[in-house]
Amino acid sequence: MFLLNFFAGFSQIADPGFARYLTSQGNFNDVLLLQKFDWEKLDAAQLDSLNYYSGWASYNLQLLEQGIRSFSLVSPESGFYNASRFLAGWSELYLGQTLKGMAVLSQSKPESAAENELLYMLRTSGALMQHDVTAADSVLNMIRNTKIKYSTQWDRMEEHYDRLSSFKPRSYALAGLFSAILPGAGKVYADQRGAGVSSFLLVGALAAVSLENGIKTGWKRWNTLLSASVFSVFYIGNVYGSIVSVKVYRDRFYDELDRAILLDVNIPLRDLYR
């Protein structure tokens, strides 16, 4: 902040060189403050530089939507264009906008083997996050017999591909059916054993109370009808809960997979453009 105030004492025009210096020092908040300065007298190249450094600062501060907006203003003629497309594409993927991310990545124009490899890795990431095993395998096949720079990350992509290929997402219908036949069984099927056992014990206990009331006091007595109503509510909830458990099971797997993919592809991304 001291440097920015010192600079502001001499000029109210944003300086790309100063933005580059602040970026090299890791002063990302100060880079964003340069947006308050005068940009109107800058030429196209200077504007591209400032938009890129603003985007890079936002990316490092996890202000991804703001970063995407800055990166989108970098023109195709700029030397920062590919970096802007790759970083914006990764940010869209991180925000769950997979289709947008893939569209942004398609605008890139790789100028080196490293950039070309990074584009393939990001395309693989997008395909995996869309759960498109066929598309991911197609890109991986282009890489498997090619000399590559980021071999560790590609090995990780293969692992993610194998995890996705072998994942059994479970069936909503089967989960509901299992719990209809045996309360809690659908939750066990959805890998929630503790919840399944709890459901079995609770619904079983309510069924036992209803049965006991019916046998001892009659099936039309108010206490029997009340206990039967309570049992019915929890029985239906047990079936519905099992269906929800499958969704939780799927979402947890996909969320963990997506986080791992984004972390792995972020390593070569930062390595190439740091």
Secondary structure as a PSIPRED ss2 file (coil, helix, strand):
# PSIPRED VFORMAT (PSIPRED V4.0)

   1 M C   1.000  0.000  0.000
   2 F H   0.000  1.000  0.000
   3 L H   0.000  1.000  0.000
   4 L H   0.000  1.000  0.000
   5 N H   0.000  1.000  0.000
   6 F H   0.000  1.000  0.000
   7 F H   0.000  1.000  0.000
   8 A H   0.000  1.000  0.000
   9 G C   1.000  0.000  0.000
  10 F C   1.000  0.000  0.000
  11 S C   1.000  0.000  0.000
  12 Q C   1.000  0.000  0.000
  13 I E   0.000  0.000  1.000
  14 A C   1.000  0.000  0.000
  15 D C   1.000  0.000  0.000
  16 P H   0.000  1.000  0.000
  17 G H   0.000  1.000  0.000
  18 F H   0.000  1.000  0.000
  19 A H   0.000  1.000  0.000
  20 R H   0.000  1.000  0.000
  21 Y H   0.000  1.000  0.000
  22 L H   0.000  1.000  0.000
  23 T H   0.000  1.000  0.000
  24 S H   0.000  1.000  0.000
  25 Q C   1.000  0.000  0.000
  26 G C   1.000  0.000  0.000
  27 N C   1.000  0.000  0.000
  28 F H   0.000  1.000  0.000
  29 N H   0.000  1.000  0.000
  30 D H   0.000  1.000  0.000
  31 V H   0.000  1.000  0.000
  32 L H   0.000  1.000  0.000
  33 L H   0.000  1.000  0.000
  34 L H   0.000  1.000  0.000
  35 Q H   0.000  1.000  0.000
  36 K H   0.000  1.000  0.000
  37 F C   1.000  0.000  0.000
  38 D E   0.000  0.000  1.000
  39 W C   1.000  0.000  0.000
  40 E C   1.000  0.000  0.000
  41 K C   1.000  0.000  0.000
  42 L C   1.000  0.000  0.000
  43 D C   1.000  0.000  0.000
  44 A H   0.000  1.000  0.000
  45 A H   0.000  1.000  0.000
  46 Q H   0.000  1.000  0.000
  47 L H   0.000  1.000  0.000
  48 D H   0.000  1.000  0.000
  49 S H   0.000  1.000  0.000
  50 L H   0.000  1.000  0.000
  51 N H   0.000  1.000  0.000
  52 Y H   0.000  1.000  0.000
  53 Y H   0.000  1.000  0.000
  54 S H   0.000  1.000  0.000
  55 G H   0.000  1.000  0.000
  56 W H   0.000  1.000  0.000
  57 A H   0.000  1.000  0.000
  58 S H   0.000  1.000  0.000
  59 Y H   0.000  1.000  0.000
  60 N H   0.000  1.000  0.000
  61 L C   1.000  0.000  0.000
  62 Q C   1.000  0.000  0.000
  63 L C   1.000  0.000  0.000
  64 L H   0.000  1.000  0.000
  65 E H   0.000  1.000  0.000
  66 Q H   0.000  1.000  0.000
  67 G H   0.000  1.000  0.000
  68 I H   0.000  1.000  0.000
  69 R H   0.000  1.000  0.000
  70 S H   0.000  1.000  0.000
  71 F H   0.000  1.000  0.000
  72 S H   0.000  1.000  0.000
  73 L C   1.000  0.000  0.000
  74 V C   1.000  0.000  0.000
  75 S C   1.000  0.000  0.000
  76 P C   1.000  0.000  0.000
  77 E C   1.000  0.000  0.000
  78 S C   1.000  0.000  0.000
  79 G C   1.000  0.000  0.000
  80 F C   1.000  0.000  0.000
  81 Y H   0.000  1.000  0.000
  82 N H   0.000  1.000  0.000
  83 A H   0.000  1.000  0.000
  84 S H   0.000  1.000  0.000
  85 R H   0.000  1.000  0.000
  86 F H   0.000  1.000  0.000
  87 L H   0.000  1.000  0.000
  88 A H   0.000  1.000  0.000
  89 G H   0.000  1.000  0.000
  90 W H   0.000  1.000  0.000
  91 S H   0.000  1.000  0.000
  92 E H   0.000  1.000  0.000
  93 L H   0.000  1.000  0.000
  94 Y H   0.000  1.000  0.000
  95 L C   1.000  0.000  0.000
  96 G C   1.000  0.000  0.000
  97 Q C   1.000  0.000  0.000
  98 T H   0.000  1.000  0.000
  99 L H   0.000  1.000  0.000
 100 K H   0.000  1.000  0.000
 101 G H   0.000  1.000  0.000
 102 M H   0.000  1.000  0.000
 103 A H   0.000  1.000  0.000
 104 V H   0.000  1.000  0.000
 105 L H   0.000  1.000  0.000
 106 S C   1.000  0.000  0.000
 107 Q C   1.000  0.000  0.000
 108 S C   1.000  0.000  0.000
 109 K C   1.000  0.000  0.000
 110 P C   1.000  0.000  0.000
 111 E C   1.000  0.000  0.000
 112 S C   1.000  0.000  0.000
 113 A H   0.000  1.000  0.000
 114 A H   0.000  1.000  0.000
 115 E H   0.000  1.000  0.000
 116 N H   0.000  1.000  0.000
 117 E H   0.000  1.000  0.000
 118 L H   0.000  1.000  0.000
 119 L H   0.000  1.000  0.000
 120 Y H   0.000  1.000  0.000
 121 M H   0.000  1.000  0.000
 122 L H   0.000  1.000  0.000
 123 R H   0.000  1.000  0.000
 124 T H   0.000  1.000  0.000
 125 S H   0.000  1.000  0.000
 126 G H   0.000  1.000  0.000
 127 A H   0.000  1.000  0.000
 128 L H   0.000  1.000  0.000
 129 M H   0.000  1.000  0.000
 130 Q C   1.000  0.000  0.000
 131 H C   1.000  0.000  0.000
 132 D C   1.000  0.000  0.000
 133 V H   0.000  1.000  0.000
 134 T H   0.000  1.000  0.000
 135 A H   0.000  1.000  0.000
 136 A H   0.000  1.000  0.000
 137 D H   0.000  1.000  0.000
 138 S H   0.000  1.000  0.000
 139 V H   0.000  1.000  0.000
 140 L H   0.000  1.000  0.000
 141 N H   0.000  1.000  0.000
 142 M H   0.000  1.000  0.000
 143 I H   0.000  1.000  0.000
 144 R H   0.000  1.000  0.000
 145 N C   1.000  0.000  0.000
 146 T C   1.000  0.000  0.000
 147 K C   1.000  0.000  0.000
 148 I C   1.000  0.000  0.000
 149 K C   1.000  0.000  0.000
 150 Y C   1.000  0.000  0.000
 151 S H   0.000  1.000  0.000
 152 T H   0.000  1.000  0.000
 153 Q H   0.000  1.000  0.000
 154 W H   0.000  1.000  0.000
 155 D H   0.000  1.000  0.000
 156 R H   0.000  1.000  0.000
 157 M H   0.000  1.000  0.000
 158 E H   0.000  1.000  0.000
 159 E H   0.000  1.000  0.000
 160 H H   0.000  1.000  0.000
 161 Y H   0.000  1.000  0.000
 162 D H   0.000  1.000  0.000
 163 R H   0.000  1.000  0.000
 164 L H   0.000  1.000  0.000
 165 S H   0.000  1.000  0.000
 166 S H   0.000  1.000  0.000
 167 F C   1.000  0.000  0.000
 168 K C   1.000  0.000  0.000
 169 P C   1.000  0.000  0.000
 170 R C   1.000  0.000  0.000
 171 S C   1.000  0.000  0.000
 172 Y H   0.000  1.000  0.000
 173 A H   0.000  1.000  0.000
 174 L H   0.000  1.000  0.000
 175 A H   0.000  1.000  0.000
 176 G H   0.000  1.000  0.000
 177 L H   0.000  1.000  0.000
 178 F H   0.000  1.000  0.000
 179 S H   0.000  1.000  0.000
 180 A H   0.000  1.000  0.000
 181 I H   0.000  1.000  0.000
 182 L C   1.000  0.000  0.000
 183 P C   1.000  0.000  0.000
 184 G C   1.000  0.000  0.000
 185 A H   0.000  1.000  0.000
 186 G H   0.000  1.000  0.000
 187 K H   0.000  1.000  0.000
 188 V H   0.000  1.000  0.000
 189 Y H   0.000  1.000  0.000
 190 A C   1.000  0.000  0.000
 191 D C   1.000  0.000  0.000
 192 Q C   1.000  0.000  0.000
 193 R H   0.000  1.000  0.000
 194 G H   0.000  1.000  0.000
 195 A H   0.000  1.000  0.000
 196 G H   0.000  1.000  0.000
 197 V H   0.000  1.000  0.000
 198 S H   0.000  1.000  0.000
 199 S H   0.000  1.000  0.000
 200 F H   0.000  1.000  0.000
 201 L H   0.000  1.000  0.000
 202 L H   0.000  1.000  0.000
 203 V H   0.000  1.000  0.000
 204 G H   0.000  1.000  0.000
 205 A H   0.000  1.000  0.000
 206 L H   0.000  1.000  0.000
 207 A H   0.000  1.000  0.000
 208 A H   0.000  1.000  0.000
 209 V H   0.000  1.000  0.000
 210 S H   0.000  1.000  0.000
 211 L H   0.000  1.000  0.000
 212 E H   0.000  1.000  0.000
 213 N H   0.000  1.000  0.000
 214 G H   0.000  1.000  0.000
 215 I H   0.000  1.000  0.000
 216 K H   0.000  1.000  0.000
 217 T H   0.000  1.000  0.000
 218 G C   1.000  0.000  0.000
 219 W C   1.000  0.000  0.000
 220 K C   1.000  0.000  0.000
 221 R C   1.000  0.000  0.000
 222 W H   0.000  1.000  0.000
 223 N H   0.000  1.000  0.000
 224 T H   0.000  1.000  0.000
 225 L H   0.000  1.000  0.000
 226 L H   0.000  1.000  0.000
 227 S H   0.000  1.000  0.000
 228 A H   0.000  1.000  0.000
 229 S H   0.000  1.000  0.000
 230 V H   0.000  1.000  0.000
 231 F H   0.000  1.000  0.000
 232 S H   0.000  1.000  0.000
 233 V H   0.000  1.000  0.000
 234 F H   0.000  1.000  0.000
 235 Y H   0.000  1.000  0.000
 236 I H   0.000  1.000  0.000
 237 G H   0.000  1.000  0.000
 238 N H   0.000  1.000  0.000
 239 V H   0.000  1.000  0.000
 240 Y H   0.000  1.000  0.000
 241 G H   0.000  1.000  0.000
 242 S H   0.000  1.000  0.000
 243 I H   0.000  1.000  0.000
 244 V H   0.000  1.000  0.000
 245 S H   0.000  1.000  0.000
 246 V H   0.000  1.000  0.000
 247 K H   0.000  1.000  0.000
 248 V H   0.000  1.000  0.000
 249 Y H   0.000  1.000  0.000
 250 R H   0.000  1.000  0.000
 251 D H   0.000  1.000  0.000
 252 R H   0.000  1.000  0.000
 253 F H   0.000  1.000  0.000
 254 Y H   0.000  1.000  0.000
 255 D H   0.000  1.000  0.000
 256 E H   0.000  1.000  0.000
 257 L H   0.000  1.000  0.000
 258 D H   0.000  1.000  0.000
 259 R H   0.000  1.000  0.000
 260 A H   0.000  1.000  0.000
 261 I H   0.000  1.000  0.000
 262 L H   0.000  1.000  0.000
 263 L H   0.000  1.000  0.000
 264 D H   0.000  1.000  0.000
 265 V H   0.000  1.000  0.000
 266 N H   0.000  1.000  0.000
 267 I H   0.000  1.000  0.000
 268 P H   0.000  1.000  0.000
 269 L H   0.000  1.000  0.000
 270 R H   0.000  1.000  0.000
 271 D H   0.000  1.000  0.000
 272 L H   0.000  1.000  0.000
 273 Y H   0.000  1.000  0.000
 274 R C   1.000  0.000  0.000
